[in-house]
Amino acid sequence: MAVKYRSVFLLALLILLAECASAQIKIIPRQRIDSINNVATIVNSPMRFLKGDRVKFDTIAEEQGPWQSVVEWVNDGDKTIVINEIKSSCGCLRAQSDKRTVRSGERASITLRYFPKGHPGRVSQRLFIFTSIDERKPTAVIHLSGYVKISANRQADYPKSRGGLLLRQDEVLLDGNGLYRVACYNATNRELRLSADTLFSAKGVAMRTEPEVLKPNMEGDMVIVCNEKRVNDGDKLYINGLQLPLRDRAITLRKSDKKE
């Protein structure tokens, strides 16, 4: 009888350990983290922005130099706020506060500077303001949006863009060959290592670049390899390695009328 109970106990222990391991090991893909749009701030934040926390510019030229704007806010709380840190979602967006300590009822301002060079296309960036109220959660988040027009010296050759990656085309016609090339240009100020985002791309699709590493201001090819029997017309190839939301990293795959 003791042996029987010991066996049952060991079995229950193994099941419990398996469940604990399953609960603890939760791998969140980087692509999912990048696509999260809403970041939780503290509840009832005393930082009140006089014109809202969303800042927008219409269209600016990539070569025009930094764009600048000032965001004003007031401390609506009953305690002094100390700004500890302002984090940015991109090195292209920088910010500076005119005050570090803001008393109750006092006004302050944050100067935003956006550097468009190497970042053509749609802009969607954020600033996370951490204060003495909470060390882990931002007290407030400022959202910046707009559009950067590609520098004229590259736009004629590469009319399509995925952020700082300029493309000759953003649709690929599949005609049964299984291998396709899209001319591209790295208009950013950093090296790009690109591949297919296998989590979200159509099944049976792979991608690499030639050369493997695209240095700033370098031309190359996106080499797309696909099992066309597994691809439907309109499926997407999502590019991994770009600091963009998921929807802005897509290449559309088209099926021709050619029969296999």
Secondary structure, DSSP 8 states (H G I E B T S, - for coil): -HHHHHHHHHHHHHHHHHHHHHHH-----HHHHHT-------TT-SEEETT-SEEEEEEEETTS--EEEEEEEEE-SSS-EEEEEEEESSTTEEEEES-SEE-TT-EEEEEEEE--TT--EEEEEEEEEEETTBSSS-SEEEEEEEEEE--HHHHTT--EEETTEEES-SEEEE-S-SEEEEEEEE-SSS-B--EE-TTTS-TTEEEEEESSSB-TT-EEEEEEEE-GGG--TT-EEEEET-SS-GGGGEEEEEE-S---
